[in-house]
């Protein structure tokens, strides 16, 4: 802590980003100038940096000590040999050139004839331990032996021979189908070779059937009974099943195969898919409603501007627009337009006694489209303040609506092009196949 404060006092004038830190601390510590918080912040920060620095230096020192003690190159040109081969990365360079990294394989020392014979003798005495695997001894072999062609960690190669391959393979795996209850004796012969010297190891292994659990024994005896009854009843119209196994009476029942559960799962899955599909359809329709209302906005405002320019009041112009729409709907000349329907609802509200300002406010709230909400605000302000420039504002809205409609058309075209991209790629692949396959077949012919 004291060391951190000393470092802070000496470096506080050139700490990077200090002004931003001070402003943030002022925001976090309301009512103070943030100086105490700033000092505590930097003291903690410097203390953490010092701990990291100390840990890094300690690791560097330890790594250097380990690498120094692990040096194997002696006198500049010698690497010690070990019992097994190993690799060592070295830097090699010639005078006036940059050093390069080279991985050198250090082979084990070649043994003399006497050392090889001694090693072979010792290995032959330990061969049983090498090949036993999970078996307790060669007198009781119930799992695979390890008849490898190389002694691990030693420069000794092994060549195996068996006097019989009925129950044992050359790699030591057991052939379980040929096992006998009383066991089978197999003579193992291993020729051990090291640096030209050779010795022979011989042993006998008694291969026995594996020790089965109660359940495995039951399954094996049941299988045997089924095979015996198959031989007896192979010419009969019905297959006979065993009644007794291991002194236990068997009860056979046919397993019921019902598709009711699958049908139930399919039904529930269909319901879930349909439920989500309906939600997606509803969301798509809502989006289409918004798009339709955006397209109709310019036409609606244009009609209002035209009627108001002819001297009609706002409410009168509104009602005339609605009346024209309803007449066309009755004659089948106009399809359902959501914006006009909302305007008609506003007319009914005003006819039922709702204030005109409130009706326009409700209209904008129901539409939930920014342009219509703006239109309702303009109409409300005109009724409250009596602004004279409403016509000019509505003309500006018409111009803006036209620009938005152009942008919407461009976006729609881009979306259509994107949707057509996959079919176009598929068509390109088909065309390439139609061209390349005949060309390839003609070249092969």
ROTIRO-152753 format. One record per residue: x, y, z of N, C-alpha, C in turn; residue in three letters. Coordinates in steps of 0.1 Angstrom, whole numbers, plus 5000, padded with zeros to 4 digits. Example, Ala and Ser with C-alpha at 12.3 -4.5 7.8 and 13.67 -1.06 7.14 Angstrom:
2
513249435078512349555078513249675078ALA/512849785071513749895071512950005079SER/
# end
This chain:
445
500849885000500050005000500950135000UNK/501950135009502850255010503550264997UNK/504050154991504850164978503950214967UNK/502650174967501750214957501450364958UNK/501350424970501150564972502450644968UNK/503650584971504850654966504950664951UNK/504650554945504650554930503550644924UNK/502450654931501350744926501750894927UNK/502450924938502851064940503851104930UNK/504751014925505751044916505251044901UNK/504150964899503650954885502351014882UNK/501751084892500351124891500251234880UNK/501351304877501251414867501151364853UNK/501651234850501551194836500851054835UNK/499951024844499150904842498150924831UNK/498150824821497250844809495850824813UNK/494950904807493550894809493050934823UNK/493851014829493451054843492251144844UNK/492051234834490951324834489651244832UNK/489651144823488451064821488050984833UNK/489150934840488850864852488250954863UNK/488751074864488351164874486851204872UNK/486451224860485051264857484151144860UNK/484651024856483750904859483650884874UNK/484650904882484550884896483650994902UNK/483651114897482751214902481351174900UNK/481051114888479651064886479250954895UNK/480250874899479950754907479850794922UNK/480550904926480650944940479951084940UNK/478651084941477951204940478251294953UNK/478351424950478551514961479951534966UNK/480951474959482351484963483151524950UNK/484351584952485151614941485851494935UNK/485851384941486351254936487851244938UNK/488551334946489951324948490351194956UNK/489551174967489851064976489650934968UNK/488550934961488150814954489250784943UNK/489750894937490750884926491950824932UNK/492450874944493650824950493450674953UNK/492350644959492150504963492150414950UNK/491550464940491450384927492850354922UNK/493650464921494950444915495950364924UNK/495750384937496550304947496250154945UNK/494950124944494549984942495049934928UNK/494950014918495349974905496849954904UNK/497650044910499150024910499549904918UNK/498849884929499149764937498949634930UNK/497849634922497549514914498649494903UNK/499049604897500149594887501449554893UNK/501749594905502949554911502949404914UNK/501749354919501649204921501849124909UNK/501249174898501349104885502849104881UNK/503549224882504949234879505749134887UNK/505549134900506349044909506048894905UNK/504848864902504548724899505248684885UNK/505248774876505848754863507348734864UNK/507948824873509448814875509748674881UNK/508948634891509248514898509148394889UNK/508148394880508048284870509148284860UNK/509648404856510748414847512048354854UNK/512248394866513448344873513348194874UNK/512148134878512047994879512247924866UNK/511647984855511847914842513247914838UNK/513948034841515348034837516247934845UNK/515847914858516647814866516347674861UNK/515147644857514747514852515447484839UNK/515447584830516047574817517547554819UNK/518147624828519647614831520047474836UNK/519147424845519447294850519147184840UNK/518347214831517947104821518847104809UNK/519947184809520947184798521547044797UNK/521546994785522146864782523346874773UNK/523446984765524546994756525847024765UNK/526846944763528046964770529246984761UNK/530147074765531347104757530947154743UNK/529747194741529347264729528947164717UNK/529347034719529046944707528646804711UNK/528246784724527946654729526546654736UNK/525746554732524446534739524446394745UNK/524146374757524146244764523146144758UNK/523446024757522545924752521845864765UNK/520545824763519745764774519345624769UNK/518545564778518145424775517145424763UNK/516445534762515445544751515745674743UNK/515345674731515645794722514845914727UNK/515346034724514646154727515046264718UNK/514146364717514446484708514846604716UNK/515746684709516246804716516246914706UNK/515747034710515747154701517047234704UNK/517747254693519047324694519047444684UNK/519947544687520147654678521547624671UNK/521547634658522747604650522947724641UNK/524247764640524547874631526047864627UNK/526347924616527747934612528248074613UNK/529448094611530048234613529348334604UNK/528848444609528348544601526848524597UNK/526248414602524848394598523948384610UNK/522648404608521648394619521448254623UNK/521348224636521048094641519648044637UNK/519647914634518347844631518047734641UNK/516747714643516347604652516347474645UNK/516947374651516947234646516647134657UNK/515747044653515446934663516246814660UNK/517046774670517946664668517446544676UNK/517446424669517146294675518346234681UNK/518246204694519446144701519045994704UNK/519645904696519345764697520045704709UNK/519545594715520145534726521545474722UNK/522345464732523745414729523645264724UNK/524445234714524445104708525245014718UNK/524644904722525244824732526244724726UNK/527244694734528244594729527544454729UNK/528244364724527744224723527444174737UNK/528344194746528144144760527044214767UNK/526844344765525744414771524444374765UNK/524444354751523244304745522744174750UNK/523744074752523343944757522843954771UNK/523444044779523044054793521644124793UNK/521344214785520044284784519044174779UNK/519344094770518443994765518143894776UNK/519043854783518843764794517943814805UNK/518143944809517344014818515844024813UNK/515744064800514444084795513643944794UNK/514343844790513743714789513143664803UNK/513943704813513443664827512243744831UNK/512043864824510843944828509743944817UNK/509843854808508943844797507443824801UNK/507343734811506043704816505243824821UNK/506043914828505344044832505044134821UNK/505744124810505444204798504244164791UNK/503944034790502843984782501643944789UNK/501643954803500443904810499243994808UNK/499444124807498244214807497444214820UNK/496144184819495344184831495144044837UNK/495943944832495843814837496743794850UNK/496343714859497143694871498443614868UNK/498343514859499543434855499243364842UNK/500243304837500043224824499243094827UNK/499143054839498342934842496842964842UNK/496443094841495043124841494943254832UNK/494843224819494643334809493243344805UNK/492543454809491143474806490943594798UNK/491943684797491843804788493043804779UNK/493043894769494043904759495443924765UNK/496343854758497843874762498343984753UNK/499544044757500144144750501444094743UNK/501244034731502343984723502844084713UNK/503544194719503944304710505244264703UNK/505544334692506744314685507944394689UNK/507744484700508844564705508644574720UNK/509744564727509744584742509744734745UNK/508744784752508744934754509944984761UNK/510545084755511745154762513045084760UNK/513044964753514244894751514544864736UNK/515744864731516044834717516044684714UNK/514844624717514744484715513444454707UNK/513644384696512544344687512144194691UNK/510844164689510344034693509543974682UNK/509843854679509143774668508443654675UNK/507143644674506343544682505943434672UNK/505843314679505343194672504443114682UNK/503343064677502442984685502342844679UNK/502242744688502142604683500642574678UNK/499742664682498342644678497642784678UNK/496842804668496142924666494642904668UNK/494342794675492842764676492242864686UNK/492842894697492242974708492943114709UNK/494143124703494943254705495443294691UNK/495343434689495843494677497343534680UNK/498043564669499443604670499643724678UNK/498743814679498843934686498443924701UNK/498043804705497643774719496143784722UNK/495343824712493943824714493343684714UNK/492343664722491643534724490543514715UNK/490443394709489343354700488343294709UNK/487343364713486443314723485443204718UNK/485243204705484343104700484842964701UNK/486242944703486842814703487342774717UNK/486942854727487342824741486642694746UNK/487442624754486842504761486842524776UNK/485842464782485742484797486942434805UNK/487542324800488742274807489942354804UNK/489942434794491042514790491842454779UNK/492742534772493642494762495042544764UNK/495942454762497342484764497942534751UNK/498642654751499242704740500742734743UNK/501642684735503042714737503442844730UNK/504042934737504443064732505943054730UNK/506443104718507843114715508143254710UNK/509143314717509543454714510943464710UNK/511343514699512743534695513043684697UNK/513943704707514343844711515643874704UNK/515643984697516844034689517244164694UNK/518544184697519144314701520544324695UNK/520744424686522044444680522644314674UNK/521944234668522444114662522443994671UNK/522344014684522343914694520843864695UNK/520643734698519343674698519243574710UNK/518043574716517743474726516343424724UNK/516043314729514643254728513943244741UNK/512743284741511843274753510743184750UNK/510543084759509442984757508542984769UNK/507242974767506342954779505042894774UNK/504342834783503042774780501942854787UNK/500942884780499742954786498542864785UNK/497842864796496542794797495442894795UNK/494742884783493742974780492342924784UNK/491642994793490442954799489243044794UNK/488042994795486943094792486843204802UNK/486443324799486343434808485343404819UNK/485543454831484643444842483443534839UNK/482243474838481043544835480343584847UNK/479643694847478743734858477443644857UNK/476643654867475443564868474543604856UNK/474443724852473543764841474143714828UNK/475443724826476143684814475943524813UNK/476143454824475943314823474543274819UNK/473543344825472143324822471843344807UNK/472443454802472243484788472843384779UNK/474043334783474743234775473943104775UNK/473543054786472742934787471442944780UNK/470743064780469543084773469743074758UNK/470843124753471243114739471442974735UNK/472142894744472342754741471042674740UNK/470142704749468842634749468042674737UNK/468142794732467442834720467942764708UNK/469342754707469942684696469542534696UNK/469542474708469142324708467742304704UNK/466842394709465442374705465242404691UNK/466042494685465942524670466242394662UNK/467242324667467642204660466542094661UNK/465842094672464841994674463542024667UNK/463242154666461942194661462042264647UNK/463142244640463342314628462342274617UNK/461842144617460942104607459442114611UNK/459242164623457842184628457342324624UNK/455942334625455342464621455542574631UNK/455842534643456042634654457442624660UNK/458042734664459342734670459142724685UNK/459842634691459642604706460642694714UNK/460142754725461042834733461342754746UNK/462442774752462842704764461942744776UNK/461642644785460842664797461642684809UNK/462742614810463642614822465042654818UNK/465642744825467042774824467642794838UNK/468742724841469342734854468342704865UNK/467442604863466442574873465342674875UNK/465342774866464342884868463342874856UNK/462042884860461042874850460843004843UNK/460843004829460843124821459343154818UNK/459043274818457643324813457843414802UNK/457343374790457543454778456243534775UNK/456443664772455343754768455743824756UNK/454843844747455043924735455144074738UNK/456144134733456244284735455244354727UNK/454544444733453444514726454144634719UNK/453744634706454344744698453144834694UNK/453044944700451945044698452545174693UNK/451845224683452245354678451445474684UNK/450745444695449845544701450745664706UNK/451845624712452745724718453345814707UNK/453745744696454345824685453245914679UNK/452045864677451045954672450746074681UNK/450746044694450546154704451646254703UNK/452846214702453946314700453846384687UNK/453446314677453346384664452246494665UNK/451146454672450046544673450346674681UNK/451046644692451546764700452446854693UNK/453346784685454346864677453646944666UNK/452546884660451846954650451047074656UNK/450547054668449847164675450847274678UNK/452047244682453047344686453447424673UNK/453647344662454047404649452947494644UNK/451747444645450547524640450447654649UNK/450647644662450447754671451447864667UNK/452747824665453747924661453547974647UNK/453047894638452747934625451648044624UNK/450648024633449548124633450148254638UNK/450948244648451548364654452348444643UNK/453148364636453948424625453048484614UNK/451948414611451048474601450448604606UNK/450048604619449448724624450448844624UNK/451748814627452748914627452948964613UNK/452948874603453048914589451949004585UNK/450748974589449649054585449749194591UNK/450149194604450349324610451349414603UNK/452449344598453449414591452849464577UNK/452049384571451449424558450549544561UNK/449849544572448949654575449749784576UNK/450849774583451649894585452149944571UNK/452649844563453049884549451949944541UNK/450749894542449649944534449350084539UNK/449350104552449050244557450050344553UNK/451350304553452350394548452150434534UNK/451750334526451550364511450350464509UNK/449350444518448150534517448250664523UNK/449350694530449450814538449550934528UNK/450350934518450451044509449151074502UNK/448350974498447050994491446051054501UNK/446051014513445051064523445351214526UNK/446651244528447051384531446751474519UNK/447051424507446751504495445251534494UNK/444351444497442951464496442551574507UNK/443151564519442851664529443251804525UNK/444451814519445051934515444151994504UNK/443651914494442851954483441552014488UNK/440851934498439551984503439752104512UNK/440752114520440952224528441352354520UNK/442052324509442352444500441052494493UNK/440052404492438752444486437852514496UNK/438352524508437552604518436852514529UNK/437052384528436452294538437152294551UNK/436452284562437052274575437752134577UNK/438552124587439251994589438351884590UNK/437351894599436351784601435651754589UNK/435151854581434451834569435251754559UNK/436551804557437451734548437651594552UNK/437751564565437951434570436751344567UNK/435551394569434351324567434151294552UNK/434551394543434351374529435351264524UNK/436551254529437451154525436951014529UNK/436351004541435850884546434550844538UNK/433750934535432550914527432850854513UNK/433850914507434250874494434850724494UNK/435550694504436050554506434950454508UNK/434050494517432950404519432050384507UNK/431850484499431050464487431750374477UNK/433050384476433850294467433750154472UNK/433850144485433750004491432449944488UNK/431350014489430049964486429849924472UNK/430549994463430449964449431449864444UNK/432249814453433249714450434449774442UNK/434649904443435749964436437049974445UNK/436949944457438049964466438149844476UNK/439349794478439449684488439649744502UNK/439749664512439849704526441149784528UNK/441049904533442249994535442150034550UNK/443149994557443150004572443150154576UNK/443850234569443950374573442550444571UNK/441850414561440550474559439550414569UNK/439750294573438850234584439150304597UNK/440350334600440650414612440050554612UNK/440050614600439450744598437950734600UNK/437350634595435950614596435550594611UNK/436350524619436150504633436250644640UNK/437150724636437250864642436050944639UNK/435550924627434251004624433150954633UNK/433050824635431950774643432050824657UNK/433350834662433550884676433051034677UNK/433451114667432951254667431451264666UNK/430851174658429351184657428751134670UNK/429351054678428851014690429151104702UNK/429751214699429951314710431351334714UNK/432251254709433651274713434251404708UNK/435051464716435651594711436551564699UNK/436551664690437351644678438751624680UNK/439351704690440751684693441051544699UNK/440151494707440251364713440151254702UNK/439351274693439151174682440451164674UNK/441051284671442351274663443451214671UNK/443451244684444451184693444251024693UNK/443050984695442750834694443150774681UNK/442950854670443250804657444750774656UNK/445550874660447050844660447450734668UNK/446850724680447250614690446950484684UNK/445750464677445350344672446250304660UNK/446550394652447350364640448750304643UNK/449350354653450650304657451750314646UNK/451550414637452450434626452950584628UNK/454250604628454750744631454150854622UNK/453950824609453450934600452050974604UNK/451150874608449850904612449750974626UNK/450750934635450750994648451151144646UNK/452051174636452451314634451251384628UNK/450451324619449251394613448251424624UNK/448051334634447151364645447651474653UNK/448951484655449551594663449351734656UNK/449551734643449351854635447851904636UNK/446951804635445551844635445151894649UNK/445651834660445451874673445952014676UNK/447152044671447752174673446952284666UNK/446452244654445652344646444352384653UNK/443752274660442552304667442752384680UNK/443952354686444252424699444652564697UNK/445652584688446352714686445852794674UNK/445152714665444652784653445752834644UNK/446752744642447852784633447452794619UNK/447952894612447452924598448252844588UNK/449352794592450252724582449952574581UNK/448752524585448552384584448652324570UNK/448052404560448152354547449552334542UNK/450452434545451852414541452452294547UNK/452152274560452752164567452252034561UNK/450952024557450451904551451051874538UNK/451351984530451951974517453351914519UNK/454051964529455451904532455351754536UNK/454251724543454051584546453851494534UNK/453051554524452851484512454151454504UNK/455051554504456251544497457151434504UNK/457151444517457951344525457351204523UNK/456051194523455451064521455851004507UNK/455951084497456351034484457750984484UNK/458651054491460051014492460150884500UNK/459350874511459350744518458850624510UNK/457850654502457350554493458350504483UNK/459150594478460250554469461250464476UNK/461650514488462550434495462050294498UNK/460750284502460150154505460150064492UNK/459850124481459850054468461249994466UNK/462350074468463650024466463949914476UNK/463549924488463849814498463149694494UNK/461849704489461149584485461749524473UNK/462349594464463049544453464249464457UNK/465049524467466249454472465849324479UNK/464749324486464349204493463949094483UNK/463249134472462949044462464148984455UNK/465149074452466349024446467148924455UNK/467148954468467748854477467048724478UNK/465748724477464948604477465148524465UNK/465448584454465648524441467148464440UNK/467948504449469348464448469548314448UNK/468948254458469048104459468548034447UNK/467348064442466947994429467848014418UNK/468448134417469348164406470648084408UNK/471148064420472347984422472047834418UNK/470847784422470447644418470347634403UNK/469747734397469747724382471047724376UNK/472047804381473347804376474047674378UNK/473847604389474447474392473847374381UNK/472547374379471947284370472447304356UNK/472647434352473147464338474647414337UNK/475447434348476847384347476847234346UNK/475947164353475947014353475546974338UNK/474547034333474047004319475147024309UNK/476047124311477147144302478347054304UNK/478747044317479946974320479846824319UNK/478746764323478546624323478646564309UNK/477946614299478146564285479546584280UNK/480146704284481546724279482546624285UNK/482346594298483146494304482946354299UNK/481746314296481446184290482046174276UNK/481946284268482546274255484046264255UNK/484746324265486146314267486546174271UNK/485746114279486045974284485945874273UNK/484945904264484745814252485845834242UNK/
# end
